[in-house]
Amino acid sequence: MQVLRCLRQTGGGYQQKMTLQQNEDMNDENSRNIEHIQSTHPAERDIDLLLIEELHVDSSFRSWFYGLVWGTSDQNLTFLGAWHSLTHPEYGESDIVVLAEGAEGRKLAILIEDKIDAITQPNQAGRYRIRGDAGIKQDWWHQYRTCIVAPQAYLDGTSEVERYDVRISYESIKQWFETKESDHRSKYRAQIIEFAIEQNKRGYQPEPHSGVTRFWFDYWQLSTKEFSGLQMKNPGGKPAGADWARFNPIGLKSASIVLHKWEDGAVDLTILRAGAHIERLKQLNKSLLVDGLSMLTTGESAAIRIEVPKMDRFGEFAPQIDKARAGLLAASRLIELSHQIRL
């Protein structure tokens, strides 16, 4: 296939390092398997193949998808291919890998994890990043982004998804298909995505951890009482892994979020997809990086960070209330600072 030939040329033995579990021609596989989707119970593999087919055959879908991932349409990107279940022998499997070629022959990869209702595996997002870094080291691509595609309820259910560079909801994909009103094929695909969303509602419920949920509730109460400008949402039930409190108040730039990372002891003003420009951003905002503020890369993003005391979500909240205040105060400070940042 075209991209494998390309990767053989640039990667020097790509097939010996990474293998396609499904080695049939992808177009044949898509057309064969899409017919076998159990309409009301699609599996993640069905959604994988649906997305891969759209990326292969519909340039308008590619343009929309690239916009979400890279912040640009595909007018300057040459699509090289998309594959299912691409596996690195040491670092595991990526559900979908998309490859495009940009300016000066630079190859850009998107490593996609697809979830309907399966439980998130430990450090799953981290392993995607390891595979992406391995691809750069082996010259398979020059730049990559990690992406999770899932129902919105899944994306809202665990802080692990924040570790991906990009998060795309099934609902947004369904909405894209629905914009093509006269296209019966797109209507069918929108229906398949809707079935997957409904399956998530039936099948995926993050199991709340009583102690962690209580900690989140106490933290939220403190936030709403003393730091109402942060506009923190009622967290509801939280699973054991939920560790990052997120703030996105009205007025914060759309490409930014503020995260209080309890276990890390940090509050970050994250500027999405700006990691490649970190040195330029440091120079532009040098005057702001004082009094304990630093700028660093976090995956493909850039972040202005304030270090704060670490918090233990499994412990009692009351003894840690001053640590929580320090984090909330830092979050408020970063939100005020966000209006001064030069991009």
Stockholm file with secondary structure:
# STOCKHOLM 1.0

chainA/1-343         MQVLRCLRQTGGGYQQKMTLQQNEDMNDENSRNIEHIQSTHPAERDIDLLLIEELHVDSSFRSWFYGLVWGTSDQNLTFLGAWHSLTHPEYGESDIVVLAEGAEGRKLAILIEDKIDAITQPNQAGRYRIRGDAGIKQDWWHQYRTCIVAPQAYLDGTSEVERYDVRISYESIKQWFETKESDHRSKYRAQIIEFAIEQNKRGYQPEPHSGVTRFWFDYWQLSTKEFSGLQMKNPGGKPAGADWARFNPIGLKSASIVLHKWEDGAVDLTILRAGAHIERLKQLNKSLLVDGLSMLTTGESAAIRIEVPKMDRFGEFAPQIDKARAGLLAASRLIELSHQIRL
#=GR chainA/1-343 SS CHHHHHHHHHHSSHHHHCEESSCSCHHHHHHHHHTTCCTTSCCHHHHHHHHHHHHHHCHHHHHHHHHHHHSSCGGGCEEEEEEEEEEETTTEEEEEEEEEECGGGCEEEEEEEECSSCCCCTTHHHHHHHHHHHHHHTTSCSEEEEEEEECHHHHTTCGGGGGSSEEEEHHHHHHHHHTCTTCHHHHHHHHHHHHHHHHHHHHCCCCCCHHHHHHHHHHHHHHHHHCGGGCCCCCCSCCTTCCEEEECCTTSCTTEEEEEETTTTEEEEEETTCGGGHHHHHHHTGGGCCTTEEEEEETTEEEEEEECCCCCTTSCSGGGHHHHHHHHHHHHHHHHHHTTCCC
#=GC SS_cons         CHHHHHHHHHHSSHHHHCEESSCSCHHHHHHHHHTTCCTTSCCHHHHHHHHHHHHHHCHHHHHHHHHHHHSSCGGGCEEEEEEEEEEETTTEEEEEEEEEECGGGCEEEEEEEECSSCCCCTTHHHHHHHHHHHHHHTTSCSEEEEEEEECHHHHTTCGGGGGSSEEEEHHHHHHHHHTCTTCHHHHHHHHHHHHHHHHHHHHCCCCCCHHHHHHHHHHHHHHHHHCGGGCCCCCCSCCTTCCEEEECCTTSCTTEEEEEETTTTEEEEEETTCGGGHHHHHHHTGGGCCTTEEEEEETTEEEEEEECCCCCTTSCSGGGHHHHHHHHHHHHHHHHHHTTCCC
//
